[in-house]
């Protein structure tokens, strides 16, 4: 279940949000939702609010597209790509040092794309319903391992990925 809230921002703050959203290739409202969830997770971590309780896992349940959330639904889905791109840009922003070795066009390598999408979904789930510190530790270890793998692949700083708008190849159906 979800709830909608309407918030009012000053013009300068709204312009900053719109700039960030444009760079991430997602609507400002989606990015604002990511910010709110992140701040709620931080407040829970600081003990200011009660952490969200983890729901009972439903083993084997898949979304309507018939695939895991970190995999694009069969037949393609422009909305999934826009949402996932925003999550990937946010993941890079949050862990910029660990992901600084990503090279331009990294999304063309399917294994790397699926791994990063899985990490983005995992991070969102930890932020929203994580209750076990061991899950956070496992996430951080996987992130560190991926960082080492990407760094070892090479490519150098001249080809380093600069997060921004969704690439044209992701906009196509």
Secondary structure as GFF3:
##gff-version 3
##sequence-region A 1 173
A	DSSP	alpha_helix	11	24	.	.	.	ID=ss1
A	DSSP	alpha_helix	28	45	.	.	.	ID=ss2
A	DSSP	alpha_helix	78	94	.	.	.	ID=ss3
A	DSSP	three_ten_helix	106	108	.	.	.	ID=ss4
A	DSSP	alpha_helix	110	129	.	.	.	ID=ss5
A	DSSP	alpha_helix	133	153	.	.	.	ID=ss6
A	DSSP	three_ten_helix	157	159	.	.	.	ID=ss7
A	DSSP	alpha_helix	168	171	.	.	.	ID=ss8
###
